[in-house]
Amino acid sequence: MSNSIFIIAFFLIIYGLYFSINRKWKKRENELSNLAYEMQREFAQKTDSLNKGVDYYANVKAFYEDQGYTISKHPDFATDFIAKKEKDILFIRVQSPSDNQDITANHFQSFVGQTVLYALDNPLYSPYTIHWSYVCSKMMCDHSARTFMKRYEDRLKFELIEAT
């Protein structure tokens, strides 16, 4: 009887230590993530070249053309460009350098969701593999956005393209 009490107490202590360490680890990870996020936001607000007179869309278009894509303007509000290369179609969403809005998983979900519906309704896209690219000049992704990107990394890209 005393051996079973000792074993139960031992496992309760081990579980408590595991829970405590895990909680502290998550808290520290969130603190570091928030610090990096705030540093990026401060950099974006203090950097004039990201906010003044930059034709960022031309930079993005040139970036994808250099990779061999044929670029065309997309007529809806969720997608800025459609790029085609061989059997791949790439829907591109561009976040303006002057936009300081946080990028969340909801941004990715609405972007991907609207383009999926567009592609399903258009029979011209059926022979192509569909991919998505969210383009930004600075890293403004929160934790939910990074988690979403990791989950769909084979089809969804996040491109950081410098505003020059």
C-alpha positions as CSV (number, residue, x, y, z in Angstrom):
1,M,0.0,0.0,0.0
2,S,2.8,2.5,0.9
3,N,4.6,1.6,-2.4
4,S,1.6,2.5,-4.4
5,I,1.2,5.8,-2.5
6,F,4.8,6.6,-3.1
7,I,4.5,5.8,-6.9
8,I,1.4,8.0,-7.2
9,A,3.1,10.8,-5.3
10,F,6.2,10.5,-7.5
11,F,4.1,10.7,-10.7
12,L,2.2,13.6,-9.4
13,I,5.4,15.5,-8.6
14,I,6.8,14.6,-12.1
15,Y,3.5,15.8,-13.7
16,G,3.6,19.0,-11.7
17,L,7.2,19.7,-12.7
18,Y,6.4,19.0,-16.4
19,F,3.4,21.3,-16.3
20,S,5.3,24.1,-14.6
21,I,8.3,23.9,-17.0
22,N,6.0,23.7,-20.0
23,R,4.0,26.7,-18.9
24,K,7.2,28.8,-18.2
25,W,8.6,27.7,-21.6
26,K,5.4,28.8,-23.4
27,K,5.4,32.1,-21.5
28,R,9.0,32.8,-22.5
29,E,8.4,31.8,-26.1
30,N,5.5,34.3,-26.2
31,E,7.6,37.0,-24.6
32,L,10.3,36.5,-27.3
33,S,7.8,36.4,-30.1
34,N,6.2,39.6,-28.8
35,L,9.6,41.3,-28.5
36,A,10.5,40.4,-32.1
37,Y,7.1,41.5,-33.3
38,E,7.4,44.9,-31.6
39,M,10.9,45.4,-32.9
40,Q,9.6,44.8,-36.4
41,R,6.7,47.2,-35.9
42,E,9.1,49.9,-34.5
43,F,11.4,49.4,-37.5
44,A,8.6,49.7,-40.0
45,Q,7.3,52.9,-38.4
46,K,10.7,54.6,-38.3
47,T,11.9,53.6,-41.8
48,D,11.0,56.3,-44.2
49,S,11.8,54.4,-47.4
50,L,9.1,51.9,-46.6
51,N,6.5,54.6,-46.4
52,K,7.3,57.3,-49.0
53,G,6.8,57.2,-52.8
54,V,7.6,53.5,-53.4
55,D,6.0,51.7,-56.3
56,Y,6.0,48.4,-54.4
57,Y,3.7,46.7,-56.8
58,A,6.2,47.1,-59.6
59,N,8.9,45.6,-57.4
60,V,6.7,42.6,-56.7
61,K,5.8,42.2,-60.4
62,A,9.5,42.4,-61.4
63,F,10.5,39.8,-58.7
64,Y,8.1,37.2,-60.0
65,E,8.9,38.0,-63.7
66,D,12.6,37.4,-62.8
67,Q,11.6,33.9,-61.6
68,G,10.0,33.1,-65.0
69,Y,6.3,33.8,-64.2
70,T,3.9,35.6,-66.6
71,I,2.1,38.2,-64.4
72,S,-1.4,39.6,-64.9
73,K,-3.5,41.9,-62.8
74,H,-6.3,40.2,-61.0
75,P,-9.8,41.8,-61.0
76,D,-10.9,41.1,-57.4
77,F,-10.0,42.7,-54.1
78,A,-8.4,39.7,-52.5
79,T,-5.7,39.1,-55.1
80,D,-3.4,41.6,-56.7
81,F,-1.7,39.4,-59.3
82,I,-2.0,36.0,-60.9
83,A,1.2,34.5,-62.0
84,K,1.5,31.6,-64.4
85,K,4.5,29.3,-65.0
86,E,4.3,26.0,-66.8
87,K,1.6,24.0,-64.9
88,D,1.5,26.3,-61.8
89,I,-0.9,29.2,-61.1
90,L,0.2,31.5,-58.3
91,F,-2.3,33.9,-56.7
92,I,-0.4,36.8,-55.2
93,R,-1.6,39.2,-52.5
94,V,0.5,42.3,-51.8
95,Q,0.5,44.2,-48.5
96,S,1.6,47.7,-49.1
97,P,4.8,48.9,-47.2
98,S,2.8,51.7,-45.6
99,D,0.2,49.3,-44.2
100,N,1.1,48.6,-40.5
101,Q,-1.8,46.2,-40.0
102,D,-0.9,42.9,-38.4
103,I,-1.1,39.8,-40.6
104,T,-3.1,37.1,-38.9
105,A,-4.3,33.6,-39.9
106,N,-7.6,35.2,-40.8
107,H,-5.9,37.3,-43.5
108,F,-4.5,34.1,-45.0
109,Q,-7.8,32.2,-44.7
110,S,-9.8,34.9,-46.4
111,F,-7.2,35.3,-49.2
112,V,-6.9,31.6,-49.9
113,G,-10.7,31.0,-49.5
114,Q,-11.7,33.6,-52.0
115,T,-9.2,32.5,-54.6
116,V,-10.1,28.9,-54.2
117,L,-13.7,29.7,-55.0
118,Y,-12.6,31.8,-57.9
119,A,-10.4,29.0,-59.2
120,L,-13.2,26.4,-58.8
121,D,-15.6,28.5,-60.7
122,N,-13.2,29.0,-63.6
123,P,-12.6,25.8,-65.7
124,L,-9.5,27.3,-67.2
125,Y,-7.6,26.6,-63.9
126,S,-8.5,22.9,-63.7
127,P,-5.3,21.6,-65.4
128,Y,-3.1,23.8,-63.2
129,T,-1.7,23.4,-59.7
130,I,-2.8,26.3,-57.5
131,H,-0.5,28.1,-55.1
132,W,-0.7,31.2,-53.0
133,S,1.8,33.9,-52.2
134,Y,1.4,36.6,-49.6
135,V,3.9,39.4,-50.2
136,C,5.1,42.0,-47.7
137,S,8.1,44.2,-47.2
138,K,8.3,43.5,-43.5
139,M,7.6,40.6,-41.2
140,M,4.3,41.5,-39.5
141,C,2.9,38.0,-38.9
142,D,1.5,37.1,-35.6
143,H,1.7,33.6,-34.0
144,S,-1.6,32.4,-35.7
145,A,-0.3,33.5,-39.1
146,R,3.0,31.7,-38.6
147,T,1.1,28.5,-37.5
148,F,-1.1,28.7,-40.6
149,M,1.9,29.1,-42.9
150,K,3.6,26.1,-41.4
151,R,0.5,24.0,-41.9
152,Y,0.2,24.8,-45.6
153,E,3.8,25.5,-46.5
154,D,3.7,23.3,-49.6
155,R,1.0,25.6,-51.2
156,L,1.2,28.9,-49.3
157,K,4.3,31.1,-49.4
158,F,5.1,34.2,-47.5
159,E,7.5,36.3,-49.4
160,L,9.5,39.2,-48.0
161,I,10.4,41.5,-50.9
162,E,12.3,44.7,-50.0
163,A,10.8,48.0,-51.0
164,T,13.5,50.0,-52.9
